[in-house]
C-alpha cells in the first residue's frame, strides 16, 4: 500500500488529466463535434482504469468524472432532441477500444436512449447490464455498476412510468436491479481477497467504506411503486437471501441483512418473517446475528406502536406468531453456535422480552418463557461458581454476564412491575447477582412499582416484594458500617437516604378493603424494616406509623358500625386498640436511635388515639414522649421545639380526664421553667399558659367542656414577666399578646389593670431605650398591638370591654 503522500500525488495527477480532457470535451461540444467530444471523454474515462488509488481516493476521482459526464449526457440529449439518431450515437460509443471508457459511455448514452422512448427500456437495460460484466476488476466494476444504478434510477419501467408497457414491466425492473445487485455484491466480496494477507484489516475498512454502493441497489428496489408483498416474498427476497448465504462473507452478510431490514416496509417483513429468520440461522458464525434480530424486533415493535396509537388492535396478523418465530430462531442459534457466549445468549433473551412486551403486552407467559430459559442457560454453565467472589462485593460487578443478567431482570419492570413476582424464574435469577447489582435491579424494580402505583393487597405479595429488594432493606451479611478515623459511624450518604425514601414510598401502596389484612401487611413490613438497622428505620418506620394511625381510624369506624348493627358489617379480628399497641411498639423501636423522630411520632399518635376516644392510650403516648424529652433531648433548641410540639398536642386533645390532663400540663410547665436559657424559659412558660385555659373543641361544632384553671394562667404570665425582666425586656411585647388573648377569651383572672400596667411598663422601657435600631422589629410589633387595642376600643361590639385599658 502506498503512502498518503503518494496517494495524493496519484490522485492529483489523475484529476489534472480529467480536468484537462473535460475542458477539451466541452470545447468540442461547443463546436458541435460529437466525435471529438467522445474522444476526449474516452481519454478522461481512462483515468478510472487506475490500480494505484485507495477506495477513498478512487471515489473522489469517480465523483469528478461523473460531474463531467452529466455535461456530456446533456449534450447528447440535446442532439437527440434536434433530430440526431440516438441509435447511431449508441452504436458509435461501442467502438471505443478500452472497455472501461466504452461501458461508461454506453451507460451515459443508454440513459438518453431510454428517455427517447425509441426502443423498449428493458432491452436497453438488459443490453447494458450484460455488457458491464466485461469489467471484473472489483474496484472498477463496483463504481461502474453504481453509475449504471444512478443513470437508470428514473428510467425504470414502473407503475405510472412513461417506460411502462411496451418499454417493460415492474418485473423487468426487478430482474434488472437484482442482476445488478448480485454482480455488485460479488465484486464487493472479491475485494476481500485482493492484495497481501497483512493488509486484511485495511481491506475490510475499505469494504465498509464502499458498502453504500451495494445497498443502493436495495434502495432502488424498495422505491419501485409496483413492488408488492407477493413479488417481494416470491421473487425479491429469495434471490437476495440466496446471494447473502452463498457469499459466505461475514461483512456482506452483516451489512445486507441489516440493509434489508432498513429499506423495505414493515408489512413486507411481517409477511416474510419466517424466511428471513430461517436465513439468520444459516449465516456465518462470526456474523452478529443478535444485532440483526434486535434491529428487526425494534422495527416491528415500532410498527406495532404506531398501529396501536392509530387505533388498530394489532399490527401483526393473528395467524403470524412473531414471538414464536423469533424464539425458534434464537433457540436454533443457541443450540448450533458453539462459540456463543453466555452473555450473548442472555442478550438475545433480553431482546425477546422487550419484543414480547411491546408487541404482545398481555402475554406474560412469553416473558416467563424467556426468564425460565435464561435461568436454564445459566445453570448449564459454571457462572455461579466462578462469580462467587463478585457475590461478596457491595459494589456493582462489571462482569459482562452479570451486567446482562441485570439488564434481563430490568427489562420487564416498566411494563409488568409487580407482576414479575408471579414469575418463579425472576426470583431465582436475582440470586445469581452480586449484592451491588442486585441492589440496582431492586431500585429499578421499586421505581417501576411506585411509578405505576401498583397496589400491594396481599401479605404474600409484600413478602415477595421485600425479598426481591433485600439489598435495600438491610446490609449484606458480614459487613460492618463505615466509620471515620476516630471509629465513629459515618452519617448516611445522600444516595442511601434517597434509596430509603424510595423504600418508604412502598408503604403508601399497601392497600386493602379488609382492615385485618392491612394490619397483617404492616406487621410483615415492620419485621423487614426493623432488620435493616438504625440508619434505615429513621426513614421507613415513620411512614409505617402514619399508615397504622390511618388504619386505626378505619378500624374504629368499623367498630362503630358493628355497634350500630349496620347491615353487612362484621367485627374486625384486630381492634383499634390492637393497632395502637402496634404503633407503640414501632415507635419504641425507634426511640433509642432517633429520639427526636420518636417524640414527634408519639405526639401524632396521641392525637389519633384522642380522636378515637381512647384518652388512656393518648395519655400513654404523651407520657412516652415526655420520657424521651427527659432522657434524650438535651440540646436547647431541640428542647424548645419538643415542648412547643407537646403543648400543641395537648391543646388538640379534648378527651383527657381532668386529673390526667392536669398531671401532664403541670409536668410540661415544670420542663418549661427548667430550660437553660432565660428567654426560652420566658417564652415557653408564656406558651404553657394556654394549657390552663384551652379553647373548647368539637368535631361537630358543639361545645366541649374542658379543664380550665384561670388562676394558673395568670401565674404563668406573671412568672414569664419576672423571667423576662432579668434577661430581655423585649419579651414584654410578646407577653402582652398572651394577656390580650386571654382577656379577649374572657379569662376572669386577666383584669384590665394587668393590661394597663404592662402597657405602661413597656412604654417606659421603650422610652428609656429611645430609637434603638436593634429594637425596630419589637417597636413595630408593639405599635401593631396598640393599634389593635385602639381598633377594639372604636368597635361598637368591643369598645365597652376595652375602654378602660390605658394606652
Steps between C-alpha positions, in 0.01 A plus 500: 500500500643835403546782745255786544735736316519265204124458500450874487743526212324223303162663567610850402663371180182318404277799583725722292452277196125482561474880511713538190304246294169637631602846380572370149179294507290807577679703233420224248135503613493875452633439148231235449760230436357181653788278391761730654292535817478122533874463442582742782236335722670167433837639605343645815339166584827314456605640839240273662707199391766581762612241755698749706229667709337391824121470506463841663713677241349300214158617618613864487631452145177321404285790621710748297449289186124466564463878518650525151295210363181688592611774260554240228161340570327836469683567172399162352142558618494834314630327184220244528239772541634675189455191283831318533453123506557376854539146366798607293660673801438187713672287239778754452610495866530120485790537262721634778798272550545511878226311684462725806451825301279312252263375768477837675413661166250225422323561831506877447355478148272211601327727752419748224398210274245381762365853550445534123255206508636389163553149636360305795674593823528137603701409188748782549541422870552131436755580231698729731484274805637212292775716355625627838584141592810565292656689793592250770753712687328543841564873549431608140201269470341628821511864394395419142191316625425783740501737204257268324273508808504881507431544129214248503343641818214691336493298178368166626166356384264550794137578576399839354842525337537604129722196454230250605311300242694442183811610687461222755332418832582527866621141487757601236625776729519256792704252297733777378569634849539153650750401230698819555485450877626141483793592275581805713502295819728238353748768394483648851568163661794438264663819630575308821741271317697769316855571613714346770378346828657766722274768348184307591381752760549789259303317233219437746488870578497582128214257446300660779561839339361364171195319639262776395569409135335163563219628721395750231360213292274390785385857548407517130300179538308635799417819307317315221132595524396173339684278748236326714516249784460200267785604271717571802414168662528278193764672286704772669571365847585142396755629246658740749512246782648239269775745405558592865544140610705394198742792542633335819644838593457640853507868401257449211257294709505749788440799276247354256274351768492831682445682171199278424348591835548872451392558138187288455158572658388341828215314329754322279698388804193360675397304190848350457605468863543123493726508191712779638548335839580165342778669305634652822575150627700425183739794524868470583580454869690828519197695378342696786153353460386653828535852359303393192220349710487797736478737205209307350326474838535875552361562152193283559453637854496854364250396232277343764518811720401726209213272402374482858518879532291521184225289654586156358480198725824349371735566212608136482234265354364243743609213274866606532650431842802728472623421850505126429689556177761717674524260791550199268775693319672591828473142627654367180785749520578411862497127424710517184754771579757354732696826517209704637575632849257490790482881494403492132224246560362712784500805275284306255257409779486864611421604143223238487350634824499856371338386176234299684414788732456744211319276252323260739457699825235261632707185454689474827567135414744619231699692761483200733636278223796732436590528868468126553717434195760746627510330838550162332779638281683636804460170686673320214816709550742552787401866533362466854817334625741738330313810613498425871768759567286767331203390708683609815553855377278796592595685183350419160685240296594597145520137386327480160277208592400659830417824320281308255313324780437843650368627164288187460335551839446872440342452156145400606470739792366805318201301368439225754614663826363280783391226259862383467465360851263239356783364285704242702808536280520873577583446864743223412689724258525762774706259706763480224582868540770645726367722779576828320333393175206356689457836672487677163232263368310546828508876449372466144230263621390730779492805273281319248261380772467852643470664156217266403339546843450124521302416819633245749195315629627163619748395768668250267537771238674729751728216612603435141561869442718540806696185417565643152628831639700350787818707429297816562361372829819382669878485466672194364578243768849534640534872423551770761401867475756748366685696770722808507857526631375511859292188457168684495233383257477726196165669426297349216588613149258695283458194277409286803241756611342507152484120496324485837259775403409289199443199725281712728271581207408132478294535818257730319435223245381260772123495469218268594126530554541259792661672799624168642689421177656843494626465859657166409675673210627769737626237745700332223637839396612579856686169516698581186559865589624437854759255366651779293694669780473837671585712196215355295220506755529878519348517152282187484324468835360855502276449193399161643379673817288745302356213296410317821339811651283536192411133533407550868243763400353260241477220755330735746240592238447130433452433871243780520318352202487162674369661821225674303418165338566623147398235250785302345765622746690236698721566806871532419742234619745770607348782703604864477665459842714223350604734219606766752698236688673418170581870452643524853733207429623656175581834660676338793725327245606843376526677835858410589661577164278789389341666805396818315304300243353271762380795713315656206345165406382444859329840492334428163381166633355658814286732288378205292415303816315802643296531180405134540386575858781306668625753760695236691693402187552865408632560852743211460636644176552846651664345805745313274576822317577678827726215610699540178516875566643441847758241402607575142419859399792705632559771240333832591349560158374144482342535844314815394373328183398191695310697768323705233384176335388354833299812586334499157412132537346546845290789375370283213401211729152555641421175681754478784350465849575813704732315733715359218496827311606700806784259571631533144476879473657548842792285388537699176493830693778369724709405196446847358611660824822294499626598157860609497458835324285765671338633179398143414365459851292815470354411161420138592340595834288755312402229252410266785240751615276377216493152653312631804234676294451287185235579246200270477538252216227322314509300178133572429504863616347444845668623815718261697565549867872497574735549789561865592693679774506877434711571806782278369489696174569818691778328693669392176480846349632668811778243526600565141503877567729448792743291294488748211577794726843357583599383150320674216236766552407481133311185590244722677334567162457127436360451849258789440358303205430203732327730749284641222413149375377390844324833562315469168402139582347612831753355739372640832849522651626739233381844605531833324746619759749231400482613138530870585790435735688294244443762227634769732803285578569447127456871427749580772746242377483603132514868593816442699666320207404766245513426128727199520536344152558162663147512642329620182308174453391498867378858474308423180344197669399714799349773277289239324377362832405849626323571170305177544385610847396841366296335226326288762428817702340658192295194403143506635495136608824517704548864596346457846729208579818674383412856602672486840834387361744785538731551205 
